[in-house]
Amino acid sequence: MKRAVSLLSGGLDSFVAAGIARKNYRLSAITISYGQRHSREIEAARDIALFLGVEEHRVVECDLSWVASALTNADDSVSSSHLEEIPSTYVPGRNTIFISIALAYAETIGADAVVTGINCVDYSGYPDCRPAYLEAFQRLVSCGLRKTVEGGQLLLYTPLLYYSKQKIILEGIGLGLDLSLSWSCYEGGEYPCGVCPSCRIRAEGFKKAEIADPAMRRKKGC
């Protein structure tokens, strides 16, 4: 079976993308600790990696705490709206940096794909979650790595690219994934805040799927 590196953020999308990928790939995983507001999502990524039974899970430090983003500066407020064209939670260059690190890991272990949970439906307006971005990055991969210039292939695998949050949730349930392990909230703490843009997108997805969010059931002690 071919090998793949899954970029696990600890969130719902990367969890489901990895769940899809493990049907066809032996998985290793990488999580980037980039100076985000809290470490709760890194803890979630570790739990998800254990659940998926990945061969290896690396947590890589890459300090982006100095960039202008509400996700890297706790003093900046997270906008209550996810309808802005490019919201305050955008982290400049984040996906480009993360995918590049994952590609280095993939080449190192001889993997054939890098798996991400990027989707362009409920994507909060981030410019690095669009099909055009991924198509351009795949062209770069195809001519900029030793593996590819020597005749091999390394795929940027984005199985959720055109999925709504509702469809992502239903896919995860269908795969038997424990979605309570995932962390979507922009805030840290024991339980999700339920009001930040990411929590609201997640809540709307579960509502449309007509399924109770298991993370919120834990919060209520059910």
SVG drawing of the C-alpha trace seen along z (x, -y; Angstrom):
<svg xmlns="http://www.w3.org/2000/svg" viewBox="-32 -43 48 45">
<polyline fill="none" stroke="black" stroke-width="0.4" points="0.0,0.0 1.2,-3.5 2.2,-5.9 0.9,-9.4 1.6,-12.2 -1.5,-13.6 -1.4,-17.2 -3.4,-16.9 -4.4,-20.2 -6.6,-18.7 -9.7,-20.0 -12.7,-18.2 -11.6,-18.6 -8.1,-17.2 -9.5,-14.3 -12.0,-13.3 -9.6,-13.8 -7.1,-11.5 -9.9,-9.0 -10.7,-8.9 -7.0,-8.7 -6.3,-5.7 -8.5,-3.5 -5.8,-3.8 -2.7,-4.8 -0.5,-3.9 -0.6,-7.0 2.0,-9.0 1.0,-12.4 2.5,-15.8 1.1,-18.6 2.6,-22.1 2.9,-24.1 3.1,-27.6 2.5,-29.8 -1.3,-29.7 -3.4,-31.1 -3.6,-27.8 -2.3,-24.2 -5.7,-22.5 -5.8,-21.7 -2.3,-20.1 -3.6,-17.8 -6.5,-17.0 -4.2,-16.1 -2.3,-13.7 -5.6,-12.0 -6.7,-11.8 -3.3,-10.3 -3.7,-7.6 -7.3,-6.9 -6.2,-6.6 -3.3,-4.3 -0.8,-6.3 2.7,-4.8 4.3,-8.0 3.1,-11.4 5.5,-14.3 4.8,-17.6 7.0,-20.3 7.7,-23.7 7.5,-26.5 7.1,-29.8 4.7,-32.2 3.7,-34.1 5.1,-37.2 2.8,-37.4 -0.3,-39.6 -3.2,-37.3 -5.8,-37.0 -4.8,-33.3 -1.2,-34.1 -1.8,-37.2 -4.0,-36.7 -4.4,-40.5 -6.2,-40.6 -9.9,-39.9 -11.4,-37.1 -14.1,-38.6 -17.6,-37.3 -18.4,-37.0 -17.1,-34.4 -18.6,-36.3 -15.7,-38.7 -13.8,-38.4 -10.5,-37.7 -11.1,-37.5 -8.8,-38.4 -8.1,-34.7 -6.2,-34.5 -2.5,-33.5 -0.3,-34.9 1.4,-32.0 0.1,-29.3 -1.0,-26.6 2.1,-27.3 4.4,-26.8 2.6,-23.8 2.3,-22.0 6.0,-22.6 7.0,-21.1 4.7,-18.1 6.3,-17.7 9.8,-17.6 8.5,-14.9 6.8,-13.0 10.0,-12.9 12.0,-11.8 9.9,-8.8 9.1,-8.0 5.5,-8.9 3.3,-9.4 0.9,-12.0 0.3,-14.8 -3.2,-14.8 -4.9,-18.0 -8.4,-18.9 -8.6,-22.0 -12.1,-22.8 -13.4,-25.7 -17.0,-25.7 -16.9,-26.6 -13.4,-28.1 -13.9,-31.5 -12.5,-33.4 -8.9,-32.3 -7.1,-32.7 -5.0,-29.6 -8.1,-27.3 -9.1,-27.9 -8.8,-25.4 -6.6,-27.8 -4.1,-27.9 -3.9,-24.1 -3.6,-23.6 -0.7,-26.1 1.0,-24.3 0.6,-20.9 2.4,-22.3 5.2,-23.5 5.4,-20.1 5.5,-18.4 8.7,-20.3 10.3,-21.2 11.1,-18.0 13.7,-15.4 11.0,-12.7 9.1,-14.4 12.0,-15.5 13.3,-11.9 10.0,-10.7 7.9,-10.0 4.7,-11.6 3.7,-13.3 0.1,-14.2 -1.5,-17.0 -4.6,-15.0 -7.6,-17.2 -10.6,-14.8 -12.8,-17.4 -12.1,-20.3 -15.7,-20.6 -17.4,-19.3 -19.8,-21.3 -19.3,-21.1 -22.5,-19.0 -21.1,-16.5 -17.7,-16.4 -19.6,-15.5 -21.7,-12.8 -18.5,-11.4 -16.8,-11.2 -19.7,-9.5 -19.9,-7.0 -16.2,-6.2 -16.8,-5.5 -14.6,-8.4 -14.9,-9.7 -15.5,-13.3 -15.6,-14.3 -11.8,-14.1 -11.6,-17.0 -11.2,-20.6 -12.5,-23.5 -12.7,-26.4 -10.4,-29.4 -10.2,-29.6 -8.5,-27.1 -9.9,-25.5 -11.6,-22.3 -14.7,-22.9 -15.4,-24.8 -16.7,-28.3 -19.6,-27.8 -19.6,-31.4 -16.4,-32.0 -16.7,-31.8 -15.2,-28.3 -17.5,-27.0 -20.5,-28.5 -19.6,-26.9 -19.2,-23.6 -22.5,-24.0 -24.3,-24.8 -22.8,-21.7 -24.0,-19.4 -27.4,-21.1 -27.8,-20.5 -26.6,-16.9 -29.2,-16.5 -26.6,-15.1 -25.6,-16.3 -22.0,-17.4 -20.4,-14.9 -17.9,-17.6 -20.9,-19.7 -22.5,-16.6 -19.3,-16.2 -19.5,-19.8 -23.0,-19.2 -22.0,-16.1 -24.3,-13.8"/>
</svg>
